[in-house]
Amino acid sequence: MKHLARATLALFISLASPLLVAQSLVGVPEFIRVQREAIDQDRQAIMSTYEQAAKACWQKFAVNACLSDARQVRRAALEPLRQKDLVLNTQERLWRTEQRDLRLQGKQPENRGQP
């Protein structure tokens, strides 16, 4: 189980490394928002292409085979976007945790040892 978690973390880090450079230029929430918008635009383009392909399938003799191929192409095109979403979710979760920890540190009393 630990190996799977380490492998997943390594995958996220490798996918996120180009994103981290761009992130330093803008704030984390803004960076995540911009990346999500780009992913949504890509997803809409893929879905539009799929809908056109599915519509064209109904004009062919082998409709089910054509639809199956169109779904397979759609899944293959959406998988990198899903991976990017997972990386962004991890980044957002880490940022929120960091922000929460900073807020909690500010609420800690400075004189813990004294009554």
GUBAKOL-18111 format. One record per residue (C-alpha): residue number from 1; x, y, z. Coordinates in Angstrom, 1 decimal. Example, Ala and Ser with C-alpha at 12.3 -4.5 7.8 and 13.67 -1.06 7.14 Angstrom:
@n 1; u 12.3; v -4.5; w 7.8
@n 2; u 13.7; v -1.1; w 7.1
# end
This chain:
@n 1; u 0.0; v 0.0; w 0.0
@n 2; u 2.9; v 2.4; w 0.8
@n 3; u 4.5; v 1.6; w -2.5
@n 4; u 1.3; v 2.5; w -4.3
@n 5; u 1.0; v 5.8; w -2.4
@n 6; u 4.7; v 6.6; w -3.2
@n 7; u 4.2; v 5.7; w -6.9
@n 8; u 1.1; v 7.9; w -7.1
@n 9; u 2.9; v 10.8; w -5.4
@n 10; u 5.8; v 10.4; w -7.8
@n 11; u 3.4; v 10.4; w -10.8
@n 12; u 1.8; v 13.6; w -9.5
@n 13; u 5.1; v 15.3; w -9.0
@n 14; u 6.3; v 14.4; w -12.4
@n 15; u 3.1; v 15.6; w -14.0
@n 16; u 3.1; v 18.7; w -11.9
@n 17; u 6.7; v 19.9; w -12.3
@n 18; u 6.0; v 22.0; w -15.5
@n 19; u 2.9; v 23.4; w -13.7
@n 20; u 4.9; v 24.4; w -10.7
@n 21; u 7.2; v 26.8; w -12.7
@n 22; u 4.1; v 28.6; w -14.0
@n 23; u 2.5; v 28.6; w -10.6
@n 24; u 5.4; v 30.7; w -9.1
@n 25; u 4.4; v 33.6; w -11.4
@n 26; u 0.9; v 33.8; w -10.1
@n 27; u -0.9; v 32.9; w -6.9
@n 28; u -1.9; v 29.3; w -6.3
@n 29; u -5.7; v 29.8; w -6.4
@n 30; u -5.4; v 31.9; w -9.5
@n 31; u -3.1; v 29.3; w -11.1
@n 32; u -5.5; v 26.5; w -10.3
@n 33; u -8.5; v 28.4; w -11.6
@n 34; u -6.7; v 29.2; w -14.9
@n 35; u -5.6; v 25.5; w -15.3
@n 36; u -9.1; v 24.2; w -14.6
@n 37; u -10.6; v 26.6; w -17.2
@n 38; u -8.0; v 25.3; w -19.8
@n 39; u -8.9; v 21.7; w -18.9
@n 40; u -12.6; v 22.5; w -19.2
@n 41; u -12.1; v 24.0; w -22.6
@n 42; u -10.1; v 21.0; w -23.8
@n 43; u -12.8; v 18.7; w -22.4
@n 44; u -15.5; v 20.6; w -24.2
@n 45; u -13.6; v 20.3; w -27.5
@n 46; u -13.1; v 16.6; w -27.0
@n 47; u -16.8; v 16.1; w -26.2
@n 48; u -17.8; v 18.1; w -29.2
@n 49; u -15.6; v 16.0; w -31.4
@n 50; u -17.1; v 12.8; w -29.8
@n 51; u -20.7; v 14.1; w -30.4
@n 52; u -19.9; v 14.7; w -34.1
@n 53; u -18.3; v 11.3; w -34.5
@n 54; u -21.2; v 9.6; w -32.7
@n 55; u -23.7; v 11.5; w -35.0
@n 56; u -21.7; v 10.3; w -38.0
@n 57; u -21.8; v 6.7; w -36.8
@n 58; u -25.6; v 6.6; w -37.2
@n 59; u -25.1; v 7.0; w -40.9
@n 60; u -22.9; v 3.9; w -41.1
@n 61; u -23.9; v 0.2; w -41.3
@n 62; u -21.9; v -0.9; w -38.3
@n 63; u -23.3; v 1.6; w -35.8
@n 64; u -22.3; v -0.2; w -32.6
@n 65; u -18.7; v -0.8; w -33.7
@n 66; u -18.4; v 2.8; w -34.8
@n 67; u -19.9; v 4.1; w -31.5
@n 68; u -17.5; v 1.9; w -29.5
@n 69; u -14.5; v 3.2; w -31.4
@n 70; u -15.7; v 6.8; w -30.9
@n 71; u -16.0; v 6.1; w -27.1
@n 72; u -12.6; v 4.6; w -27.0
@n 73; u -11.1; v 7.6; w -28.7
@n 74; u -12.9; v 9.9; w -26.3
@n 75; u -11.7; v 8.0; w -23.3
@n 76; u -8.1; v 8.1; w -24.6
@n 77; u -8.3; v 11.8; w -25.2
@n 78; u -9.9; v 12.5; w -21.7
@n 79; u -7.4; v 10.5; w -19.7
@n 80; u -4.6; v 13.1; w -19.8
@n 81; u -7.1; v 15.7; w -18.7
@n 82; u -8.2; v 13.5; w -15.8
@n 83; u -4.5; v 13.1; w -14.8
@n 84; u -4.1; v 16.9; w -14.9
@n 85; u -7.3; v 17.3; w -12.8
@n 86; u -5.9; v 14.9; w -10.2
@n 87; u -2.6; v 16.9; w -10.0
@n 88; u -4.6; v 20.1; w -9.6
@n 89; u -6.7; v 18.5; w -6.9
@n 90; u -3.6; v 17.5; w -5.1
@n 91; u -2.1; v 20.9; w -5.4
@n 92; u -5.3; v 22.6; w -4.1
@n 93; u -5.5; v 20.2; w -1.2
@n 94; u -1.9; v 20.8; w -0.2
@n 95; u -2.4; v 24.6; w -0.5
@n 96; u -5.6; v 24.5; w 1.6
@n 97; u -3.8; v 22.4; w 4.2
@n 98; u -0.9; v 24.9; w 4.3
@n 99; u -3.3; v 27.8; w 4.6
@n 100; u -5.2; v 26.0; w 7.4
@n 101; u -1.9; v 25.3; w 9.2
@n 102; u -0.9; v 28.9; w 8.9
@n 103; u -4.2; v 30.1; w 10.4
@n 104; u -3.9; v 27.6; w 13.2
@n 105; u -0.3; v 28.7; w 14.0
@n 106; u -1.6; v 32.3; w 14.3
@n 107; u -4.2; v 31.2; w 16.9
@n 108; u -1.6; v 29.3; w 19.1
@n 109; u -0.8; v 31.1; w 22.3
@n 110; u 2.8; v 32.3; w 22.4
@n 111; u 3.5; v 31.4; w 26.0
@n 112; u 2.6; v 27.7; w 26.1
@n 113; u 4.9; v 26.8; w 29.1
@n 114; u 3.5; v 29.6; w 31.4
@n 115; u 0.1; v 29.3; w 33.1
# end
